[in-house]
């Protein structure tokens, strides 16, 4: 009873603190908007003519290339640390920085774990008892091992071993005939799994340990957001020719290509997300399948491919870094007083942009375009970008010219200081090291960890990474030139805000913002609605637009702020 009373008291304190925080945002927001924005008159519906509709369409086109950070800057009257930025944008920026940093660490850990595997997982080995007629790929064996350490996963493996389609074909991927299927049952499955080498078992245990290290944080997140504890995943002993040990948890994934039910769920999820992107605030959520109890497959087929490690870790890390920030943002936007204030001052069009922006990156989405079409368009888009921009002297020279936007945003004095400190820090100097230590955003800005993990998987499968290496190499000098401009901007902005008596954490956040807004960013929350699409066909039309859209936003910011100040 005493513990229940303490829990109830803690919950009441949290609720009171949340209400006080919302009231503080509402009060400060009203003061800021009243000072910096002219209210938009929203009268009753009247009959509009053709010219009005044409004007509305044109306004919508220009609004679609406005970025949310710029809209917030205008609403804050040019104050880089204004309430719109702090309340609605900074939390999500921090969450994405944390996600990129966590992804970097996870990618490095996976690469290190898989490095000792000498055999390529694309090779095939005979199935015991098949007389040499049946074979199984090492990738499938590896994934069977990953799913052999927990009770629920092992049940799915045993279930999969007996599954056939309506024509009598075995559903286990990587098997050339049905020798794998019982009658021998579990004992025969263990015989097959015993084909896993000692090095592969060591890697499997490393992956189990990697996922297990997130359990305490996930449990704390469940308690803080839902008031429940994470269900303990039961692990089982694993007996191998190389020794016995306790198994570990690995997230279950099902194969939509081999199960009608899984495919339909994927379609339903895609439709649900397409509907949610019109600004449904209740739909703001992260994927949380890793928190749910496994109740049975319902006839779904286990997915046994290395990319499950990437997709499941992505969902887990996004949830850990974004769930609380997304809930906080949703709470603010769903508050009637705050919503009405924003809509009254910004107008219905910008309010719609704000809610669509919030739901676009907090809600995972699926593109309904067929995957084959997506892959073809992505290949064409990357090839066109390489041929147009890669290893091109004029493009390399143009990258530092982005400092002109930094000068406008941060100020010539501070960008000059940034140039001096960057020059003094050539290589790994003091200012450069300080920037990397303080800003996770700048630590991960040059890196694409998804590529690193994918390359590790491709090498294990025996796939060539030559084309990807050529693509990376073609952008080397462009990336270095761009990172020079990023570094100058960040160091200049950080020193500016520290001189203005900001805290170090706040100066870092504002310096990150200066780089995002002046030099551009491919992170979804930093993009306009025109740029945010996941559809490869639409992305083909936004490849070379980032600089110009960024310039347009800064020009509009200055114009609107100056016009209101003059009034």
C-alpha positions in Angstrom: 0.0 0.0 0.0 2.8 2.3 0.9 4.5 1.7 -2.6 1.2 2.3 -4.3 0.7 5.6 -2.5 4.2 6.6 -3.6 3.6 5.6 -7.2 0.3 7.6 -7.2 2.0 10.6 -5.7 4.8 10.5 -8.3 2.2 10.2 -11.1 0.3 13.3 -9.7 3.6 15.2 -9.5 4.4 14.4 -13.1 1.0 15.4 -14.3 1.2 18.7 -12.4 4.6 19.4 -13.9 3.4 18.6 -17.4 0.4 21.0 -17.0 2.7 23.8 -15.6 5.1 23.3 -18.6 2.2 23.5 -21.1 0.9 26.6 -19.4 4.4 28.2 -19.6 4.6 27.4 -23.3 1.1 28.8 -23.9 1.9 32.1 -22.1 5.3 32.6 -23.8 3.8 31.7 -27.2 1.1 34.3 -26.9 3.6 37.0 -26.1 5.9 36.0 -28.9 3.3 35.7 -31.6 1.5 38.9 -30.6 4.9 40.7 -30.9 6.2 39.1 -34.1 3.2 38.0 -36.2 0.2 39.7 -37.6 -2.9 37.6 -36.8 -4.6 36.0 -39.9 -8.2 37.0 -40.2 -10.3 33.8 -40.4 -13.9 34.8 -41.3 -16.9 32.8 -42.2 -16.9 30.9 -45.5 -18.0 33.1 -48.4 -18.2 32.4 -52.1 -14.8 32.8 -53.7 -14.0 33.5 -57.3 -11.5 31.8 -59.7 -8.8 34.4 -58.9 -9.0 33.5 -55.2 -8.7 29.8 -56.0 -5.7 30.4 -58.3 -4.0 32.5 -55.6 -4.7 29.9 -53.0 -3.0 27.2 -55.2 0.0 29.4 -55.8 0.3 30.2 -52.1 0.1 26.4 -51.4 3.0 25.8 -53.8 5.2 28.3 -52.1 4.2 27.1 -48.7 5.2 23.5 -49.7 8.9 24.6 -49.9 8.9 26.4 -46.6 10.9 24.6 -43.9 9.6 24.4 -40.4 12.7 25.9 -38.8 12.2 29.0 -41.0 8.6 29.2 -40.1 9.5 29.1 -36.4 12.2 31.8 -37.0 9.6 34.2 -38.4 7.2 33.4 -35.6 10.0 34.1 -33.1 10.8 37.4 -34.7 14.3 36.3 -35.7 15.2 35.1 -32.2 17.1 31.9 -32.9 16.3 30.6 -29.4 12.6 31.6 -29.4 9.7 29.7 -28.0 8.6 28.2 -31.3 12.1 26.6 -31.8 12.4 25.5 -28.2 8.9 24.1 -27.8 8.3 22.5 -31.2 11.6 21.8 -32.9 14.5 21.5 -30.5 13.3 18.4 -28.8 12.9 16.5 -32.1 16.3 17.8 -33.3 17.8 16.3 -30.1 16.0 13.1 -30.6 17.3 12.7 -34.2 20.8 13.6 -33.1 20.6 10.8 -30.5 19.1 8.4 -33.0 22.0 9.0 -35.5 24.5 8.6 -32.7 22.9 5.4 -31.5 22.8 4.1 -35.1 26.5 4.9 -35.5 27.4 3.0 -32.4 25.1 0.0 -33.3 26.5 -0.1 -36.9 30.1 -0.1 -35.5 29.2 -2.9 -33.0 27.5 -5.1 -35.7 30.5 -4.6 -38.1 32.9 -5.6 -35.3 30.8 -8.6 -34.3 30.5 -9.9 -37.9 34.1 -9.2 -38.9 35.6 -12.5 -37.6 33.3 -14.6 -39.8 35.7 -15.9 -42.4 33.1 -17.8 -44.4 30.7 -15.9 -46.6 27.1 -16.4 -45.6 26.1 -16.7 -49.3 27.7 -20.1 -49.4 25.6 -23.3 -49.1 26.2 -26.4 -47.0 24.6 -29.8 -47.2 21.7 -30.7 -45.0 22.5 -33.7 -42.8 20.5 -36.8 -43.8 19.6 -35.5 -47.2 22.2 -37.6 -49.0 23.8 -34.5 -50.4 20.6 -33.6 -52.2 19.4 -30.8 -49.9 21.4 -27.6 -49.1 20.9 -24.6 -47.0 22.6 -21.2 -47.1 24.9 -20.0 -44.3 22.8 -16.9 -44.0 19.7 -18.9 -43.3 21.6 -21.1 -40.8 22.9 -17.9 -39.1 19.4 -16.5 -38.8 18.1 -19.9 -37.5 20.7 -19.6 -34.8 19.7 -16.1 -33.9 16.1 -17.3 -33.5 17.1 -20.4 -31.5 17.9 -18.6 -28.2 14.5 -17.5 -27.0 11.4 -19.5 -26.3 9.0 -17.7 -28.7 11.5 -17.5 -31.5 12.4 -21.2 -31.2 8.8 -22.1 -31.4 8.5 -20.2 -34.7 11.6 -22.0 -36.1 10.1 -25.4 -35.2 6.8 -24.3 -36.7 8.5 -23.1 -39.9 10.3 -26.4 -40.4 7.0 -28.1 -41.0 5.4 -25.4 -43.2 4.6 -26.0 -46.9 2.7 -23.9 -49.4 -0.5 -25.2 -51.0 1.5 -26.9 -53.6 3.6 -28.9 -51.1 6.8 -26.8 -51.4 8.8 -26.2 -48.2 8.7 -22.5 -47.1 12.0 -22.4 -45.4 14.1 -20.0 -47.4 17.5 -21.2 -48.7 16.5 -24.9 -48.8 16.5 -26.6 -52.2 14.1 -29.4 -51.3 12.0 -30.6 -48.3 14.7 -32.8 -46.6 14.7 -30.3 -43.8 11.1 -31.0 -42.8 10.2 -33.5 -40.1 9.4 -36.5 -39.5 12.5 -36.2 -37.3 11.0 -33.0 -35.7 13.1 -30.9 -33.3 16.0 -33.4 -33.2 16.4 -33.0 -36.9 16.3 -29.2 -36.7 19.0 -29.3 -34.1 21.1 -31.5 -36.4 20.8 -28.8 -39.1 21.6 -26.0 -36.7 24.7 -27.8 -35.5 26.1 -27.0 -38.9 26.7 -23.4 -37.5 30.4 -22.9 -36.8 32.0 -21.8 -33.6 32.8 -18.4 -35.1 29.2 -18.0 -36.2 27.8 -18.9 -32.8 30.2 -16.3 -31.2 28.7 -13.7 -33.6 25.2 -14.8 -32.8 25.8 -14.4 -29.1 27.3 -11.0 -29.8 24.1 -9.9 -31.5 22.0 -11.3 -28.6 24.2 -9.3 -26.2 23.9 -6.2 -28.3 20.1 -6.2 -28.3 20.0 -7.2 -24.6 21.9 -4.0 -23.6 18.9 -1.9 -24.6 16.4 -3.8 -22.4 16.9 -1.6 -19.2 16.4 1.6 -21.2 13.4 0.2 -23.0 11.9 -0.9 -19.7 12.4 2.6 -18.2 10.7 4.1 -21.3 7.7 1.7 -21.0 7.3 2.8 -17.3 7.6 6.5 -18.0 5.3 6.6 -21.0 2.8 3.7 -20.3 3.2 2.9 -16.6 4.0 -0.7 -17.4 7.1 -2.9 -17.2 8.5 -4.6 -20.3 7.6 -8.3 -20.6 10.6 -10.5 -19.7 11.6 -12.6 -22.8 12.2 -16.1 -21.8 15.5 -17.5 -23.1 16.5 -21.2 -23.5 19.7 -23.2 -23.2 21.5 -23.8 -26.5 23.4 -27.0 -26.9 26.0 -27.1 -29.7 29.1 -29.2 -30.6 31.2 -26.1 -29.6 29.8 -25.9 -26.1 26.5 -25.1 -24.2 25.3 -21.7 -23.2 22.2 -19.7 -22.4 20.3 -18.3 -25.4 19.3 -14.7 -25.9 16.5 -12.5 -27.3 16.3 -11.5 -31.0 13.3 -9.6 -32.5 10.9 -11.7 -34.5 10.2 -10.7 -38.1 7.8 -12.3 -40.6 8.3 -12.6 -44.3 5.5 -10.8 -46.4 6.6 -12.7 -49.5 5.8 -16.1 -48.0 2.7 -15.2 -46.0 -0.6 -13.7 -47.2 -1.4 -12.5 -43.7 2.0 -10.8 -43.3 1.6 -9.1 -46.7 -1.9 -7.9 -45.8 -0.7 -6.5 -42.5 2.0 -4.6 -44.4 -0.6 -3.3 -46.8 -2.9 -2.3 -44.0 0.0 -0.6 -42.1 0.9 1.3 -45.3 -2.6 2.5 -45.9 -3.0 3.5 -42.2 0.2 5.6 -42.4 -0.8 7.3 -45.7 -4.0 8.4 -44.0 -2.1 9.5 -40.9 0.1 11.8 -42.9 -2.7 14.3 -43.4 -1.9 15.6 -39.9 -3.7 13.3 -37.6 -2.0 14.1 -34.3 -3.3 10.9 -32.6 -1.3 9.0 -35.2 2.0 10.3 -33.9 3.8 7.3 -32.6 6.9 5.1 -33.0 7.0 1.5 -34.0 6.9 -0.5 -30.8 6.7 -4.2 -31.9 9.7 -4.9 -29.8 7.7 -4.2 -26.6 4.8 -6.5 -27.4 4.3 -10.1 -26.2 4.5 -12.8 -28.9 1.2 -14.6 -29.0 1.9 -17.0 -31.9 2.6 -16.6 -35.6 -1.0 -17.2 -36.8 0.4 -19.0 -39.8 3.0 -16.3 -40.7 6.4 -17.4 -42.0 9.6 -16.4 -40.1 11.9 -14.1 -42.0 15.4 -15.4 -42.1 17.6 -12.7 -43.7 20.4 -10.5 -42.3 18.5 -7.3 -43.0 16.2 -8.1 -40.1 19.0 -7.0 -37.8 19.0 -3.6 -39.5 15.3 -3.1 -39.7 14.6 -4.2 -36.1 17.5 -2.2 -34.6 16.2 0.8 -36.5 12.8 0.5 -35.0 14.2 -0.1 -31.5 16.6 2.9 -31.6 14.0 5.2 -33.2 11.6 4.3 -30.4 14.2 4.8 -27.7 15.2 8.2 -28.9 11.9 9.6 -30.3 9.0 8.2 -28.2 9.1 10.8 -25.4 9.9 13.7 -27.7 7.0 12.7 -30.0 4.6 12.4 -27.1 5.6 15.8 -25.8 5.2 17.4 -29.2 1.8 15.7 -29.6 0.7 16.9 -26.2 1.5 20.5 -27.1 -0.2 20.4 -30.6 -3.3 18.7 -29.1 -3.7 21.3 -26.4 -6.8 23.4 -27.5 -5.4 26.7 -26.3 -2.0 26.3 -28.0 -3.6 25.0 -31.2 -6.0 27.9 -31.4 -3.3 30.4 -30.8 -1.1 28.9 -33.5 -3.9 28.7 -36.0 -5.1 32.2 -35.3 -1.7 33.8 -35.8 -0.2 31.6 -38.4 -3.4 30.8 -40.4 -5.0 27.5 -41.3 -2.5 26.8 -44.1 0.6 27.0 -41.9 -1.2 25.2 -39.1 -1.8 22.3 -41.5 1.9 22.4 -42.5 2.9 22.2 -38.8 0.7 19.2 -38.1 1.8 17.4 -41.3 5.4 18.1 -40.5 5.0 16.7 -37.0 3.3 13.5 -38.2 5.6 13.0 -41.2 8.7 12.0 -39.3 7.4 10.7 -36.0 5.1 8.2 -37.8 7.0 5.4 -39.7 5.7 5.3 -43.3 5.6 2.8 -46.1 5.7 3.7 -49.8 3.0 1.9 -51.8 5.1 2.0 -55.0 6.2 -1.5 -56.0 9.7 -2.3 -54.6 11.1 -3.2 -58.0 10.1 0.2 -59.3 11.5 1.9 -56.2 14.8 0.1 -56.6 15.1 1.0 -60.3 14.3 4.7 -59.7 16.7 4.9 -56.8 19.5 3.3 -59.0 18.8 5.8 -61.7 18.6 8.8 -59.3 21.9 7.9 -57.7 23.6 7.3 -61.1 22.4 10.7 -62.3 23.6 12.4 -59.2 27.0 10.8 -59.5 27.3 11.7 -63.2 26.1 15.3 -62.6 27.9 16.1 -59.4 30.6 13.5 -58.5 34.3 14.3 -59.0 33.3 17.6 -60.6 35.7 20.5 -59.9 33.0 23.2 -60.2 30.7 21.4 -57.8 33.5 21.0 -55.3 34.4 24.7 -55.6 30.7 25.7 -55.1 30.3 23.9 -51.7 32.1 26.5 -49.6 30.0 29.2 -51.3 27.3 28.1 -48.9 29.1 30.2 -46.4 27.3 33.2 -47.9 24.1 31.9 -46.3 26.0 31.3 -43.0 27.2 34.9 -43.1 23.6 36.1 -43.4 22.3 33.8 -40.7 25.2 34.0 -38.1 26.9 37.2 -39.0 30.2 38.0 -40.9 32.2 38.6 -37.7 31.4 35.2 -36.3 31.9 33.4 -39.6 35.2 35.1 -39.9 36.1 33.8 -36.4 34.9 30.3 -37.5 37.2 30.5 -40.6 40.2 31.4 -38.4 39.6 28.7 -35.8 38.9 26.1 -38.6 42.2 27.0 -40.3 44.0 26.7 -37.0 42.4 23.3 -36.4 43.5 21.9 -39.7 43.3 18.1 -39.3 42.3 17.4 -35.7 42.9 20.7 -33.9 41.4 21.9 -30.7 38.3 23.6 -32.1 37.6 20.7 -34.4 37.9 18.2 -31.6 35.7 20.3 -29.3 33.0 20.5 -32.0 33.0 16.7 -32.4 32.9 16.2 -28.6 30.1 18.6 -28.1 27.8 18.0 -31.1 26.5 14.5 -31.9 24.9 16.2 -35.0 28.3 17.1 -36.4 29.8 13.8 -35.4 27.4 11.9 -37.6 26.9 14.5 -40.4 29.5 13.0 -42.7 28.6 9.4 -42.0 25.9 7.0 -43.3 25.9 4.1 -40.9 23.2 2.3 -42.7 25.6 2.0 -45.6 28.3 0.6 -43.3 26.0 -2.1 -41.9 24.7 -3.0 -45.4 28.2 -3.3 -46.7 29.1 -5.7 -43.9 26.1 -7.8 -44.8 26.9 -7.7 -48.5 30.5 -8.8 -47.9 29.2 -11.8 -45.8 26.8 -12.7 -48.6 29.7 -12.6 -51.1 28.3 -9.6 -52.9 30.5 -7.1 -54.5 30.7 -3.6 -53.0 32.7 -2.1 -55.9 29.8 0.1 -57.3 29.0 1.4 -53.9 32.6 2.2 -53.2 32.8 4.1 -56.5 29.8 6.0 -55.6 31.2 6.9 -52.2 34.6 7.8 -53.7 33.0 10.1 -56.3 31.6 12.3 -53.5 34.8 12.3 -51.4 36.0 15.8 -52.3 32.5 17.3 -52.3 31.9 15.9 -48.8 35.1 17.3 -47.6 34.4 20.8 -49.1 30.9 20.7 -47.6 32.1 19.7 -44.2 34.6 22.6 -44.3 31.6 25.0 -44.7 29.7 23.1 -42.0 32.6 23.3 -39.6 33.2 27.0 -40.1 29.5 27.7 -39.6 29.2 25.6 -36.5 32.3 27.0 -34.8 31.3 30.5 -35.6 27.7 30.1 -34.4 28.8 28.2 -31.2 31.2 31.1 -30.3 28.5 33.6 -31.0 26.0 32.1 -28.7 28.5 31.4 -26.0 29.5 35.1 -26.1 25.8 35.9 -25.7 25.9 34.0 -22.4 24.1 30.9 -23.6 24.7 27.7 -21.7 27.0 25.2 -23.5 24.1 22.9 -24.3 22.0 25.7 -25.7 24.9 27.0 -27.8 25.4 23.6 -29.2 21.7 23.3 -30.2 21.7 26.7 -31.8 25.0 26.0 -33.7 23.5 22.8 -35.0 20.5 24.7 -36.1 22.7 27.2 -37.9 24.3 24.4 -39.9 21.0 22.7 -40.7 19.4 26.0 -41.9 22.3 27.5 -43.8 24.0 24.4 -45.3 21.0 22.1 -45.6 20.2 18.7 -44.2 18.8 15.5 -45.6 17.1 14.7 -42.3 13.3 14.5 -42.8 12.4 17.0 -40.1 14.7 19.6 -41.6 13.0 19.4 -45.0 9.9 21.1 -46.5 6.9 19.1 -47.4 8.0 19.2 -51.1 11.3 17.6 -50.2 10.1 15.0 -47.5 8.5 12.4 -49.8 9.7 8.8 -49.5 8.6 8.1 -53.0 11.6 7.7 -55.3 9.9 9.2 -58.3 9.1 12.4 -56.4 12.7 12.5 -54.9 14.1 12.6 -58.4 12.7 16.1 -58.7 14.3 17.3 -55.5 17.9 16.1 -56.0 19.5 19.4 -56.8 17.0 21.7 -55.0 18.2 21.8 -51.4 20.5 24.8 -51.8 18.0 26.9 -53.6 15.1 26.0 -51.2 17.4 26.9 -48.3 18.2 30.2 -49.9 14.6 30.9 -50.6 13.7 30.2 -47.0 16.3 32.5 -45.6 15.2 35.3 -48.0 11.6 34.9 -47.0 12.6 34.9 -43.3 14.4 38.2 -43.6 11.6 39.8 -45.7 8.8 38.8 -43.3 10.7 39.7 -40.2 11.8 43.1 -41.6 8.2 43.8 -42.9 6.7 43.1 -39.5 9.4 45.2 -37.7 8.7 48.1 -40.0 5.0 47.9 -39.4 
